[in-house]
Amino acid sequence: MLGSRLMKPIGAPGMPRLLAMCVAVGVVAGLGAAGFFALLEAASTLFLGGLAHYHENRPGLEQALFTLAQDGGGPVRWVLLLLPALGGLVSGLITFTWAPETEGHGTDAAIEAYHYHDGAVRGRVPFVKAITSAITIGTGGSGGREGPIAQIGAGFASAIGRWFKVTPEERRVLMAAGMAAGVGAIFHAPFAGALFAAEVLYSGSDMEHEVFVPAFVTSILAYSVFGAIFGFHPLFQTPAYFFSEPALLIPYAVLGLLMAAAGWLFVRTFYGVHDYMFTRIKVPRHFLPMIGGLVVGLIGFFLPEALATGYGVVQACFDSGPDAFGEAGKVGLLDLPSASGLRDLLPTGMAPALVAALLLVVIALAKMATTAFSIGSGGSGGVFGPSMVIGGALGGALGLVIQVLFPALGAQPGAFALVGMAGFFAGAANTPISTIMMVSEMTGNYDLLVPAMLVCILAFVISRKTKLYEKQLPSRLDAPSKLGYMARAILRRLTVSDLLEHRAPRELVVVKEGTTFEDLTRLHWSSAQDCYPVVDEEGRLSGVLEDDDLRRLIPEHDMDGLLLALDLEHPAPSVTRGQSILTVVNLLSHHKVEEVVVVDEQDRERPIATITRGDVVDVYNRAVSSADEALLADTVEDEAGDPF
């Protein structure tokens, strides 16, 4: 009973003032997302396009901001080999000189700021993060937009909070709303952006409910600003996928298991590279992204699709015809730069669909490696984008295999790619709800919600011990920012009746107004009570006598016969059985006493018990302990059935 009360939500700060500030956050974050997108486009066009002659296939509905004449000769491989290292060097020098907290993917830094720093983010962070991420991704480093824009939006929101002199609680909410605004705008997914900011803070099933309304406001405004500049449309262009064959739930369930296993492999690879390689290399941190870039360039030399964002691979899954080539005016899987080289290595006559499936598996594994070395080395970029590519590639590969082996099912490989995008990130990042909506909004396809729900929930449940974001906390109960509020919430929900029912029976000692000082002295030595309700001849409460007052007066022997209880009493702070323990705590603090009197609810002048500070501590500890036992039992049960 006490544990269930502990789980109830806690109220949010004053909403009108907060929403007024959210308007500013939404507009600024939308402009920040637009600026960051333009910077990314400029860097990619200049470095990958201009120097390496590598023009990455784009998401179908996202138009290029800048264009260069294409010579048609394909990428310059030796430039692809060296370019990521050059980008890593410049990015590392900027990052570790001016803002070391901007290293890596950025989302963890935003989560840490929320939980441990009251939402405070240094003012320089958004600008440093935007520049270093554009350089990293624009020179071929494998990274996405989510981490940078989350940290950029959070940084702008934190700065606005400082300007308005908000409370720490309001700043945390504003910061999370800034994350939502940035993500919702740059991924053309305002609804999912708001859900993501509330869901990504915890690895369990908890969400930050205080964030919902502010995040929706900021995400709406940021998306509107971004859309007014770059257009209102989904990110990817997809055919009219649909779900109408229940038998396909079986291969989709297999996809869920595959996404859980792949997510586990990706997280192990990512943090294995970071923890066991780059933390042990004895060089200044400024140069670690350059070393990671060298490995990325080596992979990109043979497989350019593993570089940069890689969204073109996912779009190719959607654009491929039955023979895995693109339809008129579109790039299919077997039109990708590395497809011809792979076909030369495989037996002649191998089915094009199986060649395409193998190509996707190779790209997915290579993308895991390039992301680990790009971001795990301290480079700047997100992990959501690479996760979309990895999940989409593996999902598309499984869809192609199902299509070849079970043609009667009518499996659509592109649909498996779309659902795989959602399932992979849902399992790896512990964000199933927001990811389902994110992929639906990014693709403009809501007809695959049923298989997406199945795959995401399967991947999430199986991957409970997998954490792509290390700073996520298990639940709200583990959040340092919630401790004070939770303590008050517990005390508010516990009643005086709860305390009295669980406390050992205790006889109440009362004194009458006419009790002499001599009798009071004897009472002091014989009773363990700290305060004594004083009643009149009819038994009505008139005040309270503190044991400390008696202790001070006992040495004065000449007081015998001169003082009565009536002369020593103070006004009695009192509560009824139905009032909260928080009220008791407030009375103890306000009156600076050790005990309060409990009076009858029907007759508030009749004392029935007293409550001490120790009683309050005992009932509070019991409530926390009962909640902990419930949580521990759930955890043990979860881990017992978790294969990972």
Secondary structure, 3 states (H helix, E strand, C coil): CHHHHHCCCCCCCCHHHHHHHHHHHHHHHHHHHHHHHHHHHHHHHHHHHHHCCCCCCCCCCCCCCCCCCCCCCCCCHHHHHHHHHHHHHHHHHHHHHHCHHHCECCHHHHHHHHHHCCCCCCCCHHHHHHHHHHHHHHCCCCCECHHHHHHHHHHHHHHHHHHHCCCHHHHHHHHHHHHHHHHHHHCCCHHHHHHHHHHCCECCCCCCHHHHHHHHHHHHHHHHHHHHHHCCCCCCCCCCCCCCCHHHHHHHHHHHHHHHHHHHHHHHHHHHHHHHHHCCCCCCHHHHHHHHHHHHHHHHHHCHHHCCCCHHHHHHHHHECCCCCECCCCCCHHHCCCHHHHHHHCCCCCCHHHHHHHHHHHHHHHHHHHHHHHHCCCCECECHHHHHHHHHHHHHHHHHHHHHHCHHHCCCHHHHHHHHHHHHHHHHHCCHHHHHHHHHHHHCCCCCHHHHHHHHHHHHHHCCCCCCCCCCECCHHHCHHHHHHHHHHHHHHCEHHHHHHHCCCCCCCCEECCCEHHHHHHHHHHCCCCEEEEECCCCCEEEEEEHHHHHHHCCCHHHCCCCEHHHHCECCCEECCCCEHHHHHHHHHHHCCCEEEEECCCCCCCEEEEEEHHHHHHHHHHHHHHHHHHHHHHHHHHHHCCCC
